[in-house]
Amino acid sequence: MDRLVSRVLWIVLPATGVITILALAVWGENGLLRHRELESDLSKVERRLAVISEQNATLAREVSRLRDDDATQRRAAAEELLLVPENSTVYRFPAGAP
């Protein structure tokens, strides 16, 4: 009987240890599932960063044009402040008109 218990311990304990290690490797705090989740989150953040970087570059070009280009400055003033050159006609439509 002693021999049977010893044999079972030599089989069960290592098998339990291996199963525990595998379970932690897959489902643990730093396991494969968590790693996949983090990779997915990273790719989403990188895509969002690319979109925001492109928007930032577009805005930077617009700011540069507003600083350096007189025609762009006049057009922006006309749009934002309703400033128009003399002898110009301004057409204003009510909001919501087709």
Residue, then its C-alpha position, 0 to 999 in steps of 0.5 A: m500500500d505504501r508503494l501505491v501511495s508513493r507511486v500515486l504521489w509521484i504521478v499526481l503531484p507533477a501532473t497537478g503542477v504541470i496543469t497549474i502552470l499551463a492554466l496560469a500560462v493561458w488564463g493568468e494575469n500575464g497569460l496568453l489571453r491577456h496578451r491577445e487582449l492587450e495586442s488588440d487594444l494596442s492595435k486599436v490605439e495605434r489606428r486611432l493615433a494614426v487618425i489623430s496624427e493625420q488630423n494634427a498634420t492637416l490642422a498644422r498645414e492650415v495654421s501655417r497657411l493662415r499665418d503665411d498666406d494673405a489670401t487664406q487670411r482674407r478668406a478666413a476673415a470673410e468666412e468667420l467675421l463676414l468681412v468682404p472686400e468693397n464692391s462685393t455681393v454677399y448672399r445670406f440664406p436662413a439656417g435650414a434653407p434647402 
